[in-house]
Amino acid sequence: MISLSISNNIAEIVLDAPQKLNSLDEQALAELSQAYDDAAAAASRGEVRALLLRGEGRAFCAGRDIQNVSPESDDAAAYLGGLVEPLLKKMSAFPAPTFAAAHGACLGVGLGLLLATDVVYVAENAKFGSPFAKLGATLDSGGHWYFTERLGMHRTLDLIYTAELISGTEAVARGLFSRAMPADELLENTRAIVAKVARGATGAFTASKELVAHIRDQRLGLWEAMAEENTEQARLCKTDDYAEGFRAFQEKREPQFRNR
């Protein structure tokens, strides 16, 4: 079950099937995709300025729900290419800053959901990796790209070959995710940060999100990236938030951004 709630300009999407560690079958993926569509529509109306993704129970998401999948008739290409990949693209392009709070098992598609999120905070004892060696399968949901980019080739293949899992603490130390926190503080701290971001200059944040993605995907050099920054800054300087930020600084007060 997937739920979406919107309050104080924050969309919160919850994976809520704790009895199966929030593993995702085709129906759950469709519901999750719809939740992102609904949140994006609310963002277009100015009702959402940040998004938080989290899971209920003992785990964030243990991956694909294969309990009732027959290996003889399984169509992995349809599941991954037809359902997972479009969802991850949609998540990556969400028109506002996105965050995730991850605890417990974060594997397979669940790991992919995190990798498609802008900022990920993890419990120190969360578990990440590639358990697929035990299934005769391979890491999916973009895991090869992100692991190689952030962990390096040797550590990536070590995790794939051995199926060993790393903790949230190691995942952050190696640059896979942003911050590690004690599990009992994770959600409260993440919600506080998301609330602060939602009150900020989210239009400028979204511009930075797009710039970072373009620099990554196009492998831009310094001067190419700087030229794109200049173009974006020229656009932002004509917005109300830009003017408000300058006035607030000059008047020594807190800015009141409106995403305009």
Protein Blocks (a to p, Z undefined) as FASTA:
>chain_A
ZZdddeehiacdddddfknoopacfklmmmmmmmmmmmmmmmmnopagbdcdddehjbfb
ecjafklacfklocfklmmmmmmmmmmmmmmmpcbdcddddehjdehjlmmmmmmpfbdc
ddfkbccdjfklmnopaceehlmmmmmmmnojklmmmmmmnopacdfklmmmnopambdc
dfklmmmmmmmmmmmmmmmcfklmmmmmmmmmmmmmnopafklmmmmmmmmmmmmmmpmk
lmmmmmmmmnopacddehZZ
